[in-house]
């Protein structure tokens, strides 16, 4: 029944209907929308024609959305725009809408969330609830269909796209001129003579169009494989297969997996199952693998350098105290732009929660009638706390995993509005809200497993009944702040800086009653924490203060974070929403390193890499060396590479710190043979062919900071062969990240990064592997990859 309804709904949206596109109060546009199911694209009618590509400006913005770029479909009013417009229309609903105005009812409304960061919204209103439901049903069905396509089919889809792109006349064949354009698009420079030879060799049917020889789709695949010669992989296949038959049996594949890939437990039956999944020819029924099938298998997640089991499921012990985990955390979560004049949005919370974030910030201030959220004393916009709780926190708190969500409250509310806030927490969050008090003699924090499905309020609860701003940790009282837009003339364009005294406010008993396992506490010193803090006390430190403390007394900082959770947050001078690098703080056990998740940068890339290592559940168990479970073994690291990030003072203390509290007896040697690249992104220089090289960096403990690179391959980003071994010695592999970048050598400027990948050392897989490449946003660049061989040894 459901499939029938979905099929009928798809027919409707293929034909198209008229919808209102809503962009704000008095900003709505009546346009025709339809879905092109062949190209899986939502298309909107602009003022003059159907738009098959995104346009910008006016009512033409967001007229086209590819289904693959859709994050979710929401029914009703569940975006910032609809919350604003919906409230307005609710107030005037008695007034009949004119023919040129939409009837904006929640039952007719829906939103399409899309874009790389999942923060762009297309808000639409149908003519009836039935039509709205049909659109939601069709889009959901098509989105599920796209997502259900196996990851490994990306290669086939990519091949099809290359052929369609090159087939300019759309007649199912390629002329030589079209093939020449394809070669350039594939980031490969060949002389005409060699390219023509490959074309002629592939043109077995000698078919002609307009007097010219052309390739059909099958011949194109042969042409493509002729281009993509991978001698190392072919050699690997021949070594482990029946060379005479040119195929690999299930037994041979099993032996290969055991001997070369570190999968000693694999059985012949499991190998046969892999053949059934990846072989596309008739050999499948004989349980034999062709080279094409072997190539498809090698590109699969099973051969990913990043352990696929670590990425797809929670595999760590989740019964340790909360303080024993790194926790994915967001700074000023409500902002989706600049810290001083950016937009406060539900999408900031929803995007962070979908990403696996488990600590979000609510900067609450008195509103006209109820609490609002914004970056106080700035020009940022404001959103209602109730909207955030109802439309973001409640529905998305556990979308990434069932493990607890921590709401970090920066409380600037009056007593009256604190009471309103607590009431909203209880009414909207219901049983999800953790309200049980903790005992006065609690010694150990509960575990993520014990707190499954719970939302925890973190706020200060001083004994004296007064509360200061949550993130005021320093002893000085001259914090920089910014003039509120309401305190400036409307025509003022610049932000005025001034210094303020720390504000102390009374604390509502109702709020104190719902603060339990995460109680904000002013940080005084490590000694004071050891002497007087309880395990539930959760101090906040600015990045510079935290850095100074753990540079000076790193072993004490580790001891401190074994028992208590510590939050590290960016300096207030990062007004552009830039981020601190999280990994130095992770190396001393800091659990909550808050990042501006709206910023596409390396700190967020590192953060995503770490938290993927436990099923992206938002919690990663700290290594035993950081939670006191491994003996303190002395190891000499004085001659290791000195980090530019830390001062000489820290380097000296680090040797003592590493020796007594940080090192396992054996350093690891990581050897990565960079064999080849494939489908590397095009050069940023328009019309230029990439001159790629691969760089490998180690990030983690400062004494392990190092990098190496391969030689440059000129004019070939399509299938460059490097055949070069990069070797690094890593003293503290437990906290190391291995960072790959593909760079384009340039004689004019800094070599641009075209693609990247980052893997925690503990999730590296040995043997022949593919490093699957992404943009800095994490968006896949499939089938772009680096073919490598990984070997790890103890020293």
C-alpha positions in Angstrom: 0.0 0.0 0.0 2.8 2.4 1.0 4.7 1.7 -2.3 1.5 2.3 -4.3 1.0 5.7 -2.5 4.6 6.6 -3.1 4.4 5.7 -6.8 1.2 7.8 -7.2 2.9 10.6 -5.4 6.0 10.4 -7.7 3.7 10.6 -10.7 2.2 13.8 -9.4 5.5 15.5 -8.7 6.9 14.4 -12.0 4.0 16.4 -13.7 4.5 19.2 -11.3 2.3 21.5 -9.2 2.1 25.1 -8.3 3.6 25.9 -4.9 4.3 29.0 -2.8 7.9 29.6 -2.1 8.2 31.4 1.2 11.3 33.5 2.1 9.9 35.8 4.8 6.9 38.0 5.7 5.7 39.5 2.5 8.3 37.5 0.6 6.5 34.7 -1.2 6.5 33.6 -4.8 4.0 31.4 -6.7 6.0 29.1 -8.9 5.6 25.7 -10.6 7.8 22.9 -9.2 8.4 19.4 -10.6 10.9 16.5 -10.1 13.0 15.3 -12.9 13.3 11.6 -11.8 15.8 10.7 -14.6 18.3 13.2 -13.2 17.0 13.0 -9.6 16.5 16.8 -9.4 13.8 19.1 -8.0 13.3 21.8 -10.6 11.6 25.1 -10.0 10.2 27.5 -12.6 11.9 30.9 -12.6 10.3 34.0 -14.0 10.9 32.9 -17.6 11.9 29.3 -17.8 12.4 26.0 -16.0 15.6 26.1 -14.0 17.8 23.0 -14.3 20.6 24.7 -12.3 20.6 26.8 -9.1 20.1 30.4 -9.7 20.6 33.3 -7.3 18.9 36.4 -6.3 15.3 37.4 -5.8 12.7 34.6 -6.1 15.0 32.6 -8.4 17.2 31.4 -5.5 17.1 27.7 -4.7 14.9 26.9 -7.7 16.9 23.6 -8.3 17.9 21.0 -5.8 19.5 17.7 -6.5 17.9 14.9 -4.5 21.3 13.6 -3.4 22.0 17.0 -1.8 18.8 16.9 0.3 19.4 16.3 4.0 15.8 15.9 5.1 12.2 16.7 4.4 10.2 18.4 7.2 6.4 18.7 7.4 4.8 21.8 9.0 6.6 24.8 10.4 10.0 23.6 11.5 12.4 26.2 10.1 13.4 29.7 11.2 11.4 31.2 8.2 8.3 29.3 9.0 8.5 30.0 12.7 8.6 33.7 11.9 6.1 33.7 9.1 3.8 31.2 10.8 3.5 33.4 13.9 2.7 36.4 11.7 0.0 34.5 9.8 -1.5 33.0 13.0 -2.1 36.6 14.2 -3.8 37.7 11.0 -5.5 34.4 10.0 -8.9 35.9 10.4 -8.1 38.2 7.5 -8.8 36.5 4.2 -5.8 36.2 2.0 -5.9 37.8 -1.4 -5.5 35.9 -4.6 -1.8 37.1 -4.7 -1.1 35.8 -1.2 -0.6 32.2 0.0 -2.7 30.7 2.7 0.1 29.7 5.0 -1.3 26.9 7.2 1.0 24.5 8.9 -0.9 21.5 7.4 0.0 22.7 3.9 3.6 23.6 4.6 6.8 21.7 4.2 10.6 22.4 4.0 13.4 20.9 2.0 16.7 21.0 3.8 19.7 20.8 1.6 23.2 22.0 0.8 26.7 20.7 1.8 26.3 21.7 5.4 22.6 20.8 5.6 21.6 24.4 6.6 19.9 25.7 3.4 16.1 25.6 3.5 13.5 25.7 0.7 10.2 26.5 2.4 7.1 25.7 0.4 3.3 25.8 0.8 1.0 23.5 -1.2 -2.6 24.3 -2.2 -3.9 21.6 0.2 -2.7 19.2 2.9 -3.2 16.3 0.5 -0.9 17.9 -2.0 1.7 18.7 0.7 1.6 15.0 1.9 2.1 13.8 -1.7 5.2 16.0 -2.1 6.6 14.9 1.2 5.9 11.2 0.4 7.4 11.4 -3.1 10.5 13.3 -1.9 11.0 10.9 1.0 10.7 7.9 -1.2 13.1 9.2 -3.8 15.6 10.3 -1.1 15.5 6.9 0.5 16.0 5.4 -3.0 19.1 7.5 -3.6 20.5 6.7 -0.1 19.8 3.0 -0.5 22.1 2.8 -3.5 25.1 1.0 -2.2 28.2 3.2 -1.6 30.1 1.0 -4.0 27.8 1.9 -6.9 29.3 5.4 -6.9 31.9 4.2 -9.3 29.4 3.0 -11.8 27.3 6.2 -11.4 30.5 8.2 -11.9 31.3 6.4 -15.1 27.8 7.0 -16.4 28.0 10.7 -15.6 31.3 10.9 -17.5 29.8 9.4 -20.6 26.7 11.6 -20.4 28.8 14.7 -19.8 31.0 14.0 -22.8 28.0 13.1 -25.0 27.3 16.7 -25.9 24.7 15.7 -28.6 22.9 13.3 -26.3 22.8 10.6 -28.9 24.4 7.8 -27.0 27.8 7.9 -28.7 31.1 9.9 -28.6 33.1 11.4 -31.4 36.8 11.8 -31.1 36.4 15.6 -30.5 34.0 14.8 -27.6 36.5 12.2 -26.3 39.2 14.9 -26.4 37.1 17.1 -24.2 36.4 14.2 -21.9 40.2 13.6 -21.5 40.6 17.2 -20.3 37.6 16.9 -17.9 39.2 13.7 -16.5 42.3 15.8 -15.5 44.6 14.0 -18.0 46.9 15.4 -20.6 47.7 13.1 -23.6 49.2 14.0 -26.9 46.7 13.6 -29.8 48.5 10.7 -31.3 48.3 8.5 -28.1 44.7 9.6 -27.5 43.7 8.7 -31.0 45.3 5.3 -30.7 43.3 4.6 -27.5 40.2 5.8 -29.3 40.8 3.5 -32.3 41.6 0.5 -30.2 38.3 0.9 -28.3 36.3 1.5 -31.4 35.7 -2.2 -32.2 32.3 -1.7 -33.9 33.6 1.0 -36.3 30.3 2.7 -35.9 30.0 6.1 -37.6 27.9 9.2 -37.0 28.0 12.0 -39.6 30.9 10.3 -41.3 32.9 10.3 -38.0 33.9 7.2 -36.0 32.2 7.1 -32.6 32.3 5.0 -29.4 29.1 3.6 -27.9 28.7 3.2 -24.2 30.3 -0.2 -24.0 33.3 0.9 -26.0 33.5 3.9 -23.8 34.0 1.6 -20.8 36.8 -0.2 -22.7 38.3 3.2 -23.6 38.1 4.3 -19.9 39.8 1.2 -18.7 42.5 1.6 -21.3 43.1 5.1 -19.8 43.0 3.8 -16.2 45.8 1.4 -16.4 46.8 0.4 -12.8 49.8 -1.9 -13.2 50.3 -2.4 -9.5 46.7 -3.5 -9.0 46.8 -5.7 -12.1 50.0 -7.2 -10.8 48.4 -7.8 -7.5 45.4 -9.5 -9.1 47.6 -11.8 -11.3 49.8 -12.8 -8.3 46.8 -14.1 -6.4 44.6 -15.4 -9.2 44.7 -18.1 -11.9 46.8 -16.3 -14.5 45.8 -18.6 -17.3 42.1 -18.2 -16.7 42.4 -14.6 -15.7 40.1 -15.0 -12.7 40.3 -15.3 -8.9 38.5 -18.1 -7.1 36.9 -17.8 -3.7 39.7 -19.8 -2.2 42.3 -17.5 -3.8 40.5 -14.4 -2.7 40.3 -15.9 0.9 44.1 -16.5 0.9 44.7 -12.9 -0.4 42.6 -11.4 2.4 44.3 -13.5 5.0 47.9 -13.0 3.9 47.8 -9.4 2.6 44.9 -7.7 4.3 45.3 -8.8 7.9 42.0 -10.7 7.9 43.2 -14.0 9.2 39.7 -15.2 10.2 38.1 -14.9 6.8 36.6 -18.1 5.4 36.2 -19.3 1.8 32.4 -18.9 2.2 32.8 -15.2 3.2 35.1 -14.7 0.2 32.4 -16.3 -2.0 29.9 -13.9 -0.6 32.1 -11.0 -1.6 32.3 -12.3 -5.1 28.5 -12.4 -5.3 28.4 -8.8 -4.2 31.1 -7.3 -6.4 31.4 -9.4 -9.5 29.0 -8.2 -12.3 29.7 -10.7 -15.0 28.5 -14.3 -15.4 31.6 -15.4 -13.4 29.5 -14.6 -10.3 27.6 -17.9 -10.6 30.9 -19.8 -10.7 32.2 -18.0 -7.6 35.1 -16.5 -9.6 36.2 -12.8 -9.7 37.3 -10.9 -12.8 39.8 -8.0 -12.6 36.9 -5.6 -13.0 35.2 -7.3 -10.0 38.4 -7.2 -8.0 38.8 -3.5 -8.8 35.3 -2.8 -7.6 36.0 -4.8 -4.4 39.2 -2.8 -3.8 37.2 0.4 -4.0 34.7 -0.8 -1.5 34.5 0.2 2.2 36.0 -3.2 3.0 39.3 -1.9 1.6 39.0 1.6 3.1 42.1 2.7 5.0 39.8 3.9 7.7 38.3 0.9 9.5 34.8 0.7 8.1 33.6 -1.2 11.2 34.7 1.7 13.4 32.8 4.2 11.3 29.5 2.3 11.0 28.9 1.1 14.6 29.6 1.8 18.2 32.4 -0.6 19.1 33.9 0.9 22.2 33.0 0.2 25.9 30.3 2.8 26.7 30.2 1.9 30.4 33.1 4.1 31.6 32.5 7.4 33.5 31.6 10.4 31.2 35.0 11.9 32.0 36.7 9.1 30.2 35.3 10.1 26.8 36.1 12.8 24.3 32.7 14.4 23.5 31.8 16.1 20.2 31.0 19.7 21.2 29.8 22.9 19.5 30.5 26.5 20.4 27.7 29.1 20.1 25.7 26.4 18.4 22.9 28.8 17.4 25.2 30.8 15.0 25.6 29.9 11.4 28.0 32.7 10.5 29.9 35.5 12.1 30.2 35.9 15.9 29.2 39.6 15.9 26.7 40.0 13.2 25.7 36.5 12.1 22.4 34.8 12.0 21.0 32.8 15.0 19.2 29.8 13.6 17.6 26.5 14.4 19.7 25.0 11.6 22.8 25.6 13.6 21.5 23.2 16.3 20.0 20.7 13.8 23.1 20.5 11.7 25.3 20.0 14.8 23.1 17.3 16.2 22.8 15.4 12.9 26.6 15.6 12.7 26.9 13.8 16.1 27.4 16.7 18.4 26.6 15.9 22.0 27.3 19.3 23.7 25.4 22.3 22.4 25.3 25.8 23.8 22.2 27.9 24.7 23.1 31.5 25.3 19.9 32.6 27.0 18.8 36.2 27.5 15.5 37.9 28.6 13.1 38.3 25.7 9.9 40.3 25.7 7.8 37.6 27.2 10.1 34.5 27.2 13.8 33.6 26.9 15.6 34.2 23.7 18.9 32.9 22.3 21.6 35.1 20.7 25.2 36.2 21.2 24.7 38.9 23.8 25.8 42.5 23.2 26.3 41.9 19.5 24.3 42.4 16.3 23.4 38.7 15.9 19.8 37.9 15.3 17.6 36.3 18.0 15.5 33.1 18.2 13.1 31.9 20.8 14.4 29.3 23.2 11.0 27.4 22.9 11.5 27.1 19.1 15.0 25.7 19.6 13.8 23.2 22.2 10.6 22.2 20.2 12.0 22.1 16.7 15.7 21.2 17.2 16.6 19.7 20.6 13.6 17.5 21.1 13.4 15.9 17.6 17.1 15.7 16.9 18.8 15.1 20.3 19.3 11.4 19.6 19.3 11.3 15.8 23.0 10.4 15.7 23.0 8.1 18.7 21.0 7.4 21.9 23.8 8.6 24.1 23.2 11.7 26.3 23.0 15.3 25.0 24.4 18.0 27.2 22.8 21.5 27.0 25.5 24.0 28.1 23.5 27.0 29.5 25.1 30.4 29.4 22.6 32.0 31.8 21.9 35.8 31.5 18.2 35.5 32.5 16.3 37.3 35.2 14.8 35.1 38.0 11.4 35.3 36.3 12.6 34.1 32.9 14.8 31.4 34.5 11.6 30.0 35.8 10.0 30.2 32.3 13.1 28.5 30.9 12.8 25.6 33.3 9.1 25.2 32.6 9.9 25.1 28.8 12.6 22.4 29.5 10.1 20.2 31.3 7.1 20.7 29.1 8.9 20.3 25.8 11.6 17.8 26.6 9.4 15.8 28.9 10.9 12.5 30.2 14.0 13.0 28.2 15.2 15.7 30.6 17.4 14.3 33.4 16.0 15.7 36.6 17.1 13.3 39.3 19.6 14.9 41.7 23.0 13.4 42.4 24.1 12.3 45.9 26.3 14.7 47.8 29.0 12.0 48.1 29.1 11.0 44.4 32.6 9.8 43.5 32.4 8.8 39.8 30.3 10.2 36.9 27.7 7.9 35.4 28.5 6.4 32.0 27.0 7.2 28.5 25.3 3.8 28.6 23.6 4.7 32.0 22.5 8.1 30.6 21.1 6.8 27.3 18.2 8.8 26.0 18.7 11.7 28.5 19.2 15.4 28.0 21.4 16.9 30.7 21.3 20.6 31.7 24.8 22.0 32.5 24.7 25.3 34.4 26.4 26.9 37.4 24.8 26.2 40.8 26.9 28.1 43.4 26.1 27.6 47.0 25.6 31.3 47.6 22.6 31.5 45.3 24.3 33.8 42.7 25.5 32.8 39.3 28.0 34.4 37.0 28.3 34.1 33.2 29.1 30.4 32.5 32.2 31.0 30.4 33.9 33.5 32.7 36.9 31.5 34.0 39.6 34.1 34.5 40.3 36.0 37.7 40.5 39.3 36.0 37.4 41.4 35.5 38.1 43.1 32.3 36.5 40.9 29.7 35.9 42.4 26.3 32.4 42.6 25.1 30.4 44.3 22.3 27.6 46.9 22.2 24.1 45.4 21.6 22.3 46.6 18.5 19.6 47.9 20.8 22.1 50.1 22.5 23.3 51.7 19.3 21.7 54.1 16.8 20.1 52.2 14.0 22.4 53.8 11.4 25.6 52.7 13.2 27.5 50.2 11.1 30.5 49.4 13.2 30.8 47.3 16.4 31.9 49.3 19.4 34.1 47.5 21.9 34.1 48.2 25.6 35.2 46.5 28.8 32.7 45.2 31.3 32.6 43.9 34.9 31.5 40.3 35.4 27.8 40.2 36.0 26.4 38.2 39.0 22.8 37.3 39.0 20.5 35.5 41.4 19.8 31.8 40.6 16.3 30.5 40.5 15.8 27.4 42.7 13.8 25.8 39.9 16.9 25.9 37.7 19.2 24.6 40.5 16.9 21.6 40.9 17.5 20.3 37.3 21.3 20.7 37.3 22.8 17.4 38.4 25.6 15.4 36.7 27.1 18.4 34.9 27.4 21.4 37.2 29.2 24.4 35.9 32.1 25.5 38.2 34.5 28.4 38.1 38.0 27.2 37.5 40.5 28.5 40.0 43.5 26.2 39.7 44.3 22.5 39.4 45.2 22.4 43.0 41.9 23.8 44.0 40.1 21.3 41.8 41.9 18.4 43.4 41.2 19.7 46.8 37.5 20.8 46.6 35.8 19.9 43.3 33.4 17.0 43.0 33.4 14.8 39.9 30.2 16.5 38.6 31.9 19.9 38.6 32.4 21.0 34.9 34.7 24.0 34.6 35.2 26.1 31.4 38.6 27.4 30.2 39.5 29.7 27.4 41.9 28.1 25.0 44.8 30.4 26.0 44.4 29.7 29.7 44.0 25.9 29.1 47.1 25.9 26.9 49.2 27.7 29.5 48.1 25.3 32.3 48.8 22.1 30.4 52.1 23.4 29.0 53.3 24.0 32.5 51.8 21.0 34.3 50.6 18.4 31.7 50.6 15.4 34.0 48.4 17.2 36.5 46.1 18.3 33.7 45.7 14.6 32.7 44.9 13.7 36.2 42.4 16.5 36.4 40.5 15.3 33.3 40.4 11.7 34.5 37.8 12.6 37.1 36.1 15.8 35.8 34.9 17.0 32.5 36.6 20.2 31.3 35.3 22.5 28.5 37.8 24.4 26.3 36.3 27.2 24.3 37.6 29.7 21.6 39.0 33.1 22.4 36.4 35.9 22.1 38.7 37.5 19.5 37.8 34.8 17.0 35.0 37.0 15.8 35.1 35.4 12.3 34.1 32.1 13.9 37.6 30.6 13.3 38.5 27.6 15.5 41.3 26.4 17.7 43.0 23.1 16.8 41.4 20.5 19.0 44.1 17.8 19.0 46.6 19.4 21.4 43.9 19.6 24.0 42.8 16.0 23.3 46.4 14.8 24.0 46.0 15.9 27.7 42.5 14.5 28.1 40.3 17.5 27.6 36.9 16.0 26.8 34.9 19.0 25.5 36.8 21.1 23.0 34.0 23.3 21.5 34.2 24.3 17.9 32.3 26.7 15.6 30.8 23.9 13.5 29.5 26.3 10.9 33.1 27.0 9.8 34.5 24.7 7.1 38.1 24.4 8.3 40.8 21.9 9.4 39.8 21.9 13.1 36.3 20.6 12.2 37.9 18.2 9.7 40.1 16.7 12.5 37.1 16.7 14.8 34.9 14.7 12.3 37.8 12.3 11.7 38.1 11.5 15.4 34.4 11.1 16.2 33.8 8.8 13.1 36.0 6.3 14.9 33.1 5.1 17.2 30.2 5.0 14.9 29.9 8.8 15.0 27.9 8.5 18.2 29.4 11.7 19.7 31.6 9.9 22.3 35.0 8.4 21.8 36.7 6.5 24.7 40.0 8.1 25.6 43.0 5.8 25.4 44.2 4.0 28.5 47.2 6.3 28.9 44.8 9.2 29.5 42.5 7.5 32.1 45.2 6.0 34.3 44.8 2.4 33.1 48.3 1.9 31.7 51.5 1.9 33.7 53.7 5.0 33.5 56.7 3.8 31.6 59.7 6.1 31.0 60.6 6.7 27.4 63.1 9.1 25.9 61.8 11.6 23.4 64.2 14.5 23.7 65.4 14.2 20.1 62.0 14.1 18.5 60.8 16.8 16.2 60.0 20.0 18.1 56.5 21.4 17.6 56.0 25.0 16.5 52.8 25.0 18.4 54.4 24.8 21.8 57.0 26.8 23.6 60.4 25.4 24.5 59.2 25.3 28.1 56.5 22.8 27.2 58.9 20.7 25.2 61.1 20.3 28.3 58.1 19.5 30.5 56.6 17.3 27.8 59.6 14.9 27.9 58.9 14.4 31.6 55.2 14.3 31.0 55.5 11.8 28.1 58.0 9.7 29.9 56.0 9.3 33.1 52.4 9.5 32.1 52.0 9.2 28.3 54.0 6.6 26.6 53.6 2.9 25.9 56.9 1.1 25.8 57.0 0.9 22.0 57.0 3.6 19.4 55.2 2.7 16.1 56.7 2.9 12.7 54.1 3.6 10.0 55.1 2.9 6.4 52.7 4.0 3.8 53.5 3.1 0.2 51.8 5.7 -2.0 51.1 3.5 -5.1 48.9 5.7 -7.3 46.1 8.1 -7.4 42.9 8.0 -9.4 40.4 10.6 -10.5 42.1 13.3 -8.5 40.3 16.7 -8.5 41.1 19.2 -11.2 43.5 22.1 -10.7 42.1 25.3 -9.3 43.8 27.1 -12.2 41.1 27.2 -14.9 42.0 25.1 -17.9 45.1 23.7 -16.3 46.0 20.0 -15.7 46.9 19.0 -12.1 50.5 18.4 -11.1 49.7 16.3 -8.0 51.7 15.2 -5.1 50.6 13.5 -1.9 51.5 14.9 1.6 51.2 12.9 4.8 51.1 14.6 8.2 51.0 13.3 11.7 49.0 15.4 14.2 48.5 14.7 17.9 51.2 15.0 20.5 53.5 17.9 19.7 56.6 15.8 19.6 55.0 13.7 16.9 54.3 16.6 14.6 55.8 15.8 11.2 55.1 15.6 7.5 56.4 13.9 4.4 55.5 14.1 0.7 55.9 12.3 -2.6 57.4 13.5 -5.8 55.2 15.5 -8.2 53.6 13.9 -11.2 53.3 16.4 -14.0 50.1 16.8 -16.0 48.2 13.8 -14.7 45.5 13.9 -12.0 43.6 11.0 -13.6 45.9 8.1 -12.7 49.3 9.3 -11.5 51.7 6.6 -10.3 53.9 7.6 -7.4 55.3 4.2 -6.2 56.9 5.9 -3.2 57.2 4.9 0.5 56.6 7.5 3.2 57.7 6.5 6.7 57.0 8.1 10.0 57.9 7.2 13.6 55.1 8.0 16.1 55.9 8.0 19.8 52.3 8.5 21.0 50.1 6.7 18.4 47.2 6.5 20.8 46.4 10.2 20.2 47.7 10.6 16.7 45.8 11.5 13.5 47.1 10.6 10.1 46.3 13.4 7.6 46.6 12.9 3.8 46.3 15.8 1.4 46.5 15.9 -2.4 48.2 19.1 -3.5 48.7 20.7 -6.8 52.3 22.0 -7.3 52.4 25.6 -8.2 55.3 27.9 -9.0 53.2 31.0 -8.3 51.7 30.5 -4.9 51.2 28.1 -2.0 50.4 24.7 -3.4 46.6 24.4 -3.1 45.0 21.4 -1.4 42.6 19.6 -3.8 41.4 16.8 -1.6 42.1 15.3 1.9 41.5 12.5 4.3 42.1 12.1 8.0 42.2 8.8 10.0 42.9 8.2 13.7 46.0 6.0 14.0 43.9 3.4 16.0 41.5 3.1 13.0 44.2 2.5 10.3 43.8 -0.7 8.4 46.9 -2.7 7.1 47.5 -4.0 3.7 46.4 -2.7 0.3 43.9 0.1 0.9 42.2 3.0 -0.7 42.3 6.5 0.9 38.9 7.9 -0.1 39.1 11.6 -0.6 36.8 14.4 0.4 36.5 18.2 0.4 37.2 20.0 3.6 33.5 19.9 4.3 33.6 16.1 4.4 31.7 15.9 1.1 32.9 12.8 -0.8 34.9 13.3 -4.0 34.2 9.7 -5.0 35.7 8.0 -7.0 38.8 10.2 -6.2 41.2 8.0 -4.1 44.8 7.2 -3.3 45.8 3.5 -3.6 48.3 2.7 -0.8 49.9 -0.2 1.1 50.0 0.2 4.9 52.4 -1.5 7.3 52.7 -0.8 11.0 55.6 -2.1 13.1 56.7 -1.8 16.7 60.1 -0.4 17.4 
